[in-house]
């Protein structure tokens, strides 16, 4: 799950526990054309947590667990890893309907290992720094918002550093239903000795249903729609939200 530009009120927060399953049997080559590859599967389970420390700072964290499998001969390769993201989001400006903030997050796996494939670097130590802009508005009479994020990720173990551009559009056709359309773009323009340059764009469509003031459930689907030296991943997303 991704953070938004808004800060959590002091003493309040939320926990979003999400599971994602994806597989890939196609790969965007250096020309951006899809080619077949040995099957690659990934299961992720993680909890995105945010908590308002003060009017100016929100604590963010994401403990996670990943299990990756790549079909190889004579036996498949498996990689299990886990760890946590932890950092702070700080408010820069608040114009009522528009907020601007910055965020710094450290990505710390329990064990730092080379990934099975270059488009999956969750098992590598990294740091993410980003600028976030959020704007709330009315769309055809429905409460809506847009969240824009631009970031830079410093990646260890001689893997390429990454630029990120993420966009989230949300709207509420009913008070207890939130529809989300999200785009996640990653660009690693500089090749290293362990990895070529790569990029991809993922789209995710989902809905969030509020069962009560504290509990919500989310379901959706994501797919890599374009890329270079990157797998075409696709799969379902399911999550439970708790606000406190």
Secondary structure, DSSP 4 states (H G I P E B T S, - for coil): ----SSPPPBT-EEEEEEEEEEEEEEEE-TTS-EEEEEEEEEEEEEEEEEEE-SSSEEEEEEEEEEEEEE--SSS-EEEEEEEEEEEEEEEEEE-SSEEEEEEEEEEEESS----SSTT--TTS-EEEEEEEEEEEEEETTEEEEEEEEEEEEEE-TTPPPEEEEEEEEEEEEETTEEEEEEEEEEEE-S--SS---EEEEEEEEEEEEESSSSEEEEEEEEEEEEEESEE--EEEEEEEEEE-
